[in-house]
Amino acid sequence: MTSAPLSLDRARPTPPPRPLQRPTADTPISPAFQTQPKSTPPTLRALRKAFQNQQNISEMLRHQQNRIENDAEIIEIAYDVQAGSYVSLQATPERQRFQAAYAGALVSVIDALGPCRSLFEGGVGEATTLAPVLKSWGGELPTTAGIDLCWSRIRWAKRWLHQNGAASVFLASAALDRLPFPDNAFDIVYTSHSLEPNRGREQLLIRELHRIAARYVVLLEPSYELATAEGRQRMDRHGYVRDIPGHAKRLGLRVIEHSRFPFTHRESNPTAITVIEKDRRAMATDSRPVCPACHSQLQPTDGFLFCAEGCGRAYPVLHGIPCLRVEKGIIASQLFDFPVA
């Protein structure tokens, strides 16, 4: 069976993956970046070369900007430069087995929460978690959607899902703090290490994920509290989130589970699972994307999604992927006021 269609445009083929090796967060900063004037941002070519040399892009950019924590632009650039590397890692049998076990454990958690007719992954990346989640799903697949800040990663996700028999998943470039969906849009909302680089923004992002969830939010995120002293130093250095359940409780949300997840990519960055209950009896009714600025319905037109009844923003659709970020929207209230030549 296939999931209910949400896609606004049919998947188009993308170039074959390039073999990439993803650097770790502990890779030291390149001397070229250490001596570069902080007023001169590094070029895309320089960043790609640094990534190929196993340098940590986020750390380079924080150093260049004299920042302690990541901002949205740093996160987007870092992940854009390394787009394709997560899919490349799936070529190894060991990684495939790990991802299958990780996804299977997540599906078991979701199954225990009751019926799920609609599913959303925030920060879907290249869909290397979502694809095996859907493969592990028992019975009819839910209506499924995913977003990521980085457009390039969404393009890889679209290709990877198509190769894994899940081409009908709706994907968009969007921000976790301005999700392009209405309230209570999905039965289950989950993340997998996508809140990770957002220390200082935990409550903002958890609140927004909770808004679009009808029943539960499931967060698979690094646990500062469960990490070793060395692991905490590493998390501090890279601006990783901390105290996820504490932030949720301070928002007045109901945390029903918080524990170490049985599968972790690296022991210095242990994964914990946090389950937030919103309304276990509820059921999502409308998962269609909306304007991230005003939550009005969007109308497809001429390579854009247009917010005709709300703020008048037109969001570009690039290679079939909607760019549903407020700052990418073009104010075009008179879009239909002129005859087509």
C-alpha positions in Angstrom: 0.0 0.0 0.0 1.1 3.6 -0.5 0.5 6.7 1.7 -2.2 9.1 0.8 -0.9 11.7 -1.7 0.1 15.1 -0.5 2.6 16.0 -3.2 1.9 19.1 -5.1 4.2 18.1 -8.0 5.4 14.8 -9.3 8.9 13.7 -8.3 11.5 14.5 -10.9 14.8 12.6 -11.3 17.8 14.0 -9.6 21.5 13.4 -10.3 23.0 10.2 -8.9 24.6 10.5 -5.5 28.2 11.5 -5.1 30.3 9.4 -2.8 30.8 11.6 0.3 32.2 10.9 3.7 30.5 13.0 6.4 32.9 14.6 8.9 32.3 14.3 12.6 31.5 17.2 14.9 35.0 16.7 16.5 36.9 17.4 13.3 39.3 20.4 14.0 38.9 23.7 12.3 40.8 24.2 9.1 43.7 26.6 9.5 42.5 28.5 6.5 39.3 29.3 8.3 41.1 30.1 11.6 43.0 32.9 9.9 40.3 34.1 7.5 39.1 37.7 8.3 35.8 37.5 10.1 34.3 40.2 7.9 34.7 38.0 4.8 32.2 35.1 4.7 33.7 31.9 3.2 32.6 31.0 -0.4 30.5 28.0 -1.2 33.6 26.6 -3.0 35.7 27.0 0.1 33.1 25.4 2.3 32.7 22.4 0.0 36.5 21.9 -0.1 36.6 22.1 3.7 33.9 19.5 3.9 35.7 17.2 1.6 38.7 17.6 3.9 36.6 16.4 6.8 36.2 19.9 8.4 33.2 20.7 10.6 31.3 23.5 8.7 29.1 24.7 11.6 32.1 25.2 13.8 33.9 27.1 11.0 31.0 29.4 10.5 30.5 30.0 14.2 34.2 30.9 14.5 34.0 33.2 11.5 31.0 35.0 12.9 32.2 35.1 16.5 29.2 33.1 17.7 28.8 30.5 20.5 25.6 28.9 19.2 24.2 28.1 15.8 21.7 30.3 14.0 19.3 29.2 11.2 21.7 30.4 8.5 24.6 28.5 9.9 22.5 25.3 10.1 21.2 25.7 6.6 24.6 26.3 5.0 26.3 23.5 6.9 23.6 21.0 5.9 23.5 22.2 2.3 27.2 21.7 1.9 27.0 18.1 3.1 23.7 17.3 1.3 23.9 13.7 -0.1 26.3 12.4 2.5 23.6 10.8 4.6 22.3 8.9 1.7 25.8 7.8 0.7 26.2 6.3 4.2 23.3 4.0 3.6 25.4 2.1 1.1 27.0 0.0 3.9 25.2 -3.0 5.2 26.1 -2.1 8.8 24.4 1.3 8.4 21.4 -0.2 6.8 21.0 -2.6 9.7 21.3 0.2 12.2 18.8 2.4 10.4 16.3 -0.5 10.2 16.6 -1.2 13.9 16.4 2.5 14.8 13.3 3.0 12.7 11.7 -0.3 13.9 12.1 0.8 17.5 10.5 4.2 16.7 7.6 2.5 14.9 7.0 0.3 17.9 6.7 3.4 20.1 4.3 5.0 17.6 2.2 1.8 17.4 1.8 1.8 21.2 0.3 5.3 21.1 -2.7 4.1 19.1 -4.0 4.6 15.6 -1.9 6.9 13.4 -3.5 8.0 10.1 -1.1 10.9 9.5 2.6 11.3 10.3 5.1 14.2 10.2 8.9 14.3 10.5 10.3 17.7 11.4 13.8 18.1 10.0 13.5 15.1 7.7 17.0 15.7 6.2 17.6 13.2 3.4 14.8 10.9 4.7 17.2 8.3 5.9 15.0 7.8 9.0 11.6 8.3 7.4 12.2 5.8 4.6 12.9 2.8 6.9 10.1 4.0 9.2 7.6 3.6 6.4 9.2 0.3 5.4 8.7 -0.9 9.0 5.1 0.3 9.1 2.5 -2.4 9.5 -0.8 -2.1 7.5 -1.8 0.9 5.5 0.7 3.7 5.4 -0.3 7.0 7.0 -0.6 10.3 5.1 3.0 11.4 5.5 4.9 14.7 5.2 8.4 16.0 6.1 10.2 19.3 6.0 13.8 20.5 6.3 15.4 23.9 6.4 17.8 22.9 3.6 16.3 22.6 0.1 19.2 20.5 -1.2 18.6 17.9 1.5 14.9 17.8 0.6 15.8 17.1 -3.0 17.9 14.1 -1.9 15.1 13.0 0.4 12.7 13.1 -2.5 14.9 10.8 -4.5 15.6 8.5 -1.6 12.0 8.0 -0.8 11.2 7.4 -4.5 13.8 4.7 -4.5 12.3 3.1 -1.4 8.7 3.0 -2.7 7.4 6.1 -0.8 7.2 8.7 -3.6 3.9 10.1 -2.4 5.3 11.7 0.8 4.8 15.5 0.8 8.2 17.3 1.2 9.0 21.0 1.5 11.8 23.3 2.5 10.5 25.0 5.7 11.6 26.1 9.1 10.9 24.3 12.3 9.8 27.5 14.0 7.3 28.4 11.3 5.8 25.1 10.1 3.6 25.4 7.0 0.7 23.3 8.4 -2.5 24.1 10.3 -3.1 23.4 14.0 -3.6 19.6 14.8 -2.5 18.6 11.3 -0.9 15.2 12.1 -1.8 12.5 14.5 1.9 11.9 15.3 4.7 14.4 14.9 8.3 13.3 15.5 11.9 14.4 15.1 15.2 12.5 14.9 18.2 14.7 15.9 16.8 17.7 14.1 16.4 19.9 17.2 20.0 18.9 18.0 21.9 22.1 16.9 19.4 24.5 18.3 20.4 25.2 21.8 18.6 28.2 23.1 15.6 27.7 20.8 14.3 24.5 22.4 11.0 25.9 23.7 10.2 27.8 20.5 10.6 24.6 18.4 8.8 22.2 20.8 5.9 24.6 21.0 5.6 24.7 17.2 5.8 21.0 16.8 3.2 20.6 19.5 0.9 23.1 17.6 0.7 20.9 14.5 0.3 17.6 16.4 -3.2 16.3 17.1 -2.2 13.5 19.5 1.5 13.1 20.3 4.9 14.5 19.7 7.8 12.0 19.8 11.3 13.5 20.1 14.4 11.5 19.4 17.1 14.0 20.4 20.5 14.0 22.0 20.5 13.9 25.8 22.9 16.2 27.5 21.9 14.8 30.8 22.7 11.2 29.8 26.0 12.0 28.2 29.5 11.5 29.7 31.5 14.5 30.8 33.4 14.4 27.5 30.1 14.2 25.6 28.8 17.2 27.4 31.9 19.2 26.5 31.3 18.3 22.9 27.6 19.3 23.1 28.5 22.6 24.7 31.1 23.2 22.0 28.6 22.6 19.2 25.6 24.3 20.7 23.4 21.1 21.0 20.1 21.2 22.8 19.7 20.2 26.5 17.0 19.3 28.9 14.3 18.6 26.3 11.7 17.2 28.8 12.3 20.2 31.1 11.7 22.7 28.4 8.5 20.8 27.4 7.2 20.9 31.0 8.0 24.6 31.4 5.7 25.1 28.4 3.0 23.4 30.3 3.1 20.3 28.1 2.4 16.7 29.4 5.6 14.6 29.1 4.6 10.9 29.5 7.9 9.3 28.8 11.6 10.3 28.8 14.3 7.6 28.7 17.4 6.5 26.8 16.6 5.2 23.3 18.0 1.7 22.7 19.8 2.8 19.5 22.4 5.6 19.3 24.6 6.6 16.5 27.5 7.5 18.7 27.9 7.1 22.5 29.2 10.6 22.9 25.9 11.9 21.6 23.3 9.5 23.3 19.8 9.6 21.9 16.8 10.0 24.4 13.2 9.6 23.5 10.7 12.1 24.9 7.0 11.6 24.3 4.5 14.5 24.8 0.8 13.8 24.9 -1.5 16.4 23.5 -4.9 14.7 23.2 -4.8 10.9 22.9 -8.5 10.8 21.7 -8.0 13.4 19.0 -7.6 12.6 15.3 -6.1 15.0 12.7 -8.4 16.1 9.9 -6.4 18.3 7.5 -2.7 17.8 6.7 -2.6 20.1 3.7 0.2 22.7 3.7 -0.7 26.3 4.5 1.1 29.6 4.4 3.8 29.6 7.2 3.2 33.3 7.8 -0.6 33.4 8.3 -1.8 29.7 8.0 -4.1 30.5 5.1 -4.6 27.9 2.3 -2.2 28.0 -0.6 -3.2 28.0 -4.3 -0.8 26.4 -6.9 0.0 28.8 -9.8 2.8 29.3 -12.3 5.6 27.6 -10.3 4.4 29.2 -7.0 2.1 28.5 -4.1 0.1 31.6 -3.6 -1.5 32.7 -0.3 -4.5 34.4 -2.1 -6.8 34.7 0.9 -4.2 35.7 3.5 -1.0 37.7 3.4 -0.5 37.6 -0.4 2.8 35.8 -0.4 3.9 33.7 -3.3 6.2 30.8 -2.4 8.5 29.4 -5.2 8.4 25.7 -6.1 11.9 24.7 -7.2 12.1 21.3 -9.0 8.8 20.3 -7.6 9.8 21.2 -4.0 7.9 24.1 -2.4 10.0 26.6 -0.5 7.6 27.4 2.3 9.7 29.7 4.4 8.4 33.2 5.3 11.5 34.9 4.2 11.3 33.2 0.8 7.8 34.4 0.1 7.3 37.2 -2.3 4.6 39.7 -1.5 2.5 39.6 -4.7 -1.0 40.6 -3.7 -1.8 41.6 -7.3 -0.6 38.3 -8.8 -3.9 37.7 -10.6 -4.8 41.4 -11.3 -3.2 41.4 -14.8 -4.1 39.5 -17.9 -1.8 36.7 -19.0 0.1 37.8 -22.1 
